[in-house]
Amino acid sequence: MTLERINASNLGGRPRPTERIIQFGEGNFLRAFMDWKIDRMNEEAGTDYGIVVVRPIDGGIPVSLNDSDGVYTVLSRGVGSDGAPVSDARAIAAVRREISAVQQWDEVLKLARNPDFVAVISNTTEAGISYDASCRPHDAPPASFPAKVTRMLMERYGACGGADAPGFHFLPCELIDKNGDTLEKYVYQHAAHWGLPEVFIAWLKAENAFYNTLVDRIVPGFPRDEVETLEAELGYHDPLMVTGELFHFLVIEKRDDQPELVLPMAEKDEGTIIVPDASGYKERKVAILNGAHTGLCPLALLSGTVSVKQAMDNPAANAFLKTMLEQEIMPHLSLPPEELKAFCDEVLRRFANPFILHRWYDISLNGLAKFHTRNLPRFKAHMAATGEPPRCMTLSLAAWLAFYTGAFKVHADLPPRDAEDVVARMAEIGALKSSDGVESMVRAFLADTTIWGESLASDGLVAATTEAYAFLTEEPFTLDRLSDY
């Protein structure tokens, strides 16, 4: 039996909201987190916020939301507080359509000219909020996300009344520190570089708000191994179905000098809080949850382990992860130790969720940038405090080197997932192994300022990473071997 694709008829008569939010990014996380939260907000708080998804670059998910009226399924699964399994399928009504920034830039600018739109959401990955001085306002579109935003704000200002034009509230969800402040900084930088008038700068400051956020939900994505069974239960075909854990946590930082949020995200949602300073929550989540993922990911890939749950079922990997968290990460965080321990225990339970197939290869996307953001701050803090490289994270660092340079058995099936220039540079570094030896390759890797923003190639860290690399590559690596490290 051929199932029809999910569409608006599967919403059970639920209303479709008015288009009022612009979203840069069509990926699994935004659809299973922010779009899911906004959809629930509309239903539970009686609000009317529809989303237009903008694909910021070519590529990405090869299926269009437009072919299903913007409707898709979020499947939330886990174990409830009573220990019983919970599985909740929700068809999302809030997303109305998608457009391409590359192919339909005029349509994006048309959104900016429409005063119905009040908020901008984004998740363009950690590398997305960056400054590119080559971007110009006449580019169609400008290459970087901050430049796109600046051009969109110019359009808004010019079409909606200049100084009287309504601004936007920006809620970036990229996993970088102070994501809202960083986006705002680059927008102002583009405005200065492009010579935009002072009256525009004044409007930008007075009528627009950039909020820092912290987002937390494990989203494995499309349930490819279960999709036939799930679609038979649901009664429709959904190539954009996305799975997520039950846990969800959004922190929005609203400082005293910022307006009340136009989106009442926290009104009916215990998983959303608004605070004047999100730094402690941010540090805890990025270091423990994301840092644990990024720390164990390359070791799992080298061993041929497919999912996070599989790794957590391995006693050696479980013990390694606990050691890394408790000895190398948690001592260098600012929140009280008892809060950190409770969150750490919760994270380990979430990793072991039997309903979530979270693939390490999916987690590996932009792995070096993630290590830089998530692990390196604690790595350096540990070295400063002890004078020695953190043993577990050094093994992880060496494993990322082995992964990116293909020094493991199934490398042909698991090529690195990263920007072309990063992959090319790592290939150059990997070639040094045969010409100059392992230590020279390790030193070049640690010294590369384009990867790390600085040189990490102290003699002590080079020696420790070289030793760790040898441990990983001298014989086929398995997770069981972590007990010998």
Buried (B, 14 or more C-beta within 10 A) or exposed (E): EEEEBBBBEBBEEBEBBEBBBBBBBBBBBBBBBBBBBBBBBBBEBEBEBBBBBBBBBEEEBEBBBEBBBBBBBBBBBBBEEEEEEEEEBBBBBBBBBBBBBBEBBEBBBEBBBBEEBBBBBBBBBBBBBBBEEEBEBEBEBBBBBBBBBBBBBBBBBEBBEEEEBBBBBBBBBBBBEBBBBBBBBBBBBBBEBBEBEEEBEEBBEEBBBBBBBBBBBBBBBBBEEBBEEBBEEBEBBBBBBBBBBBBBBBBBBBEEEBEEBBBBBBBBBEBBBBBEEBBBBBBBBBBBBBBBBBBBBBBBBBBBBBBBBBBBBBEBBBEBBBBBBEBBBBBBBEBEEEEBEEBBEEBBEBBBBEBBBBBBBBBBBBBBBBBBBBBBBBBBBBBEEEEEBBBBBBBBBBBBBBBBBBBBEEBEEBEBBBBEEBEEBBEEBBEBBEEEEBBBBBBBBBBBEEBBEEEBBBEEBBBBBBBBBEBBBEEEBBBEBBEEB
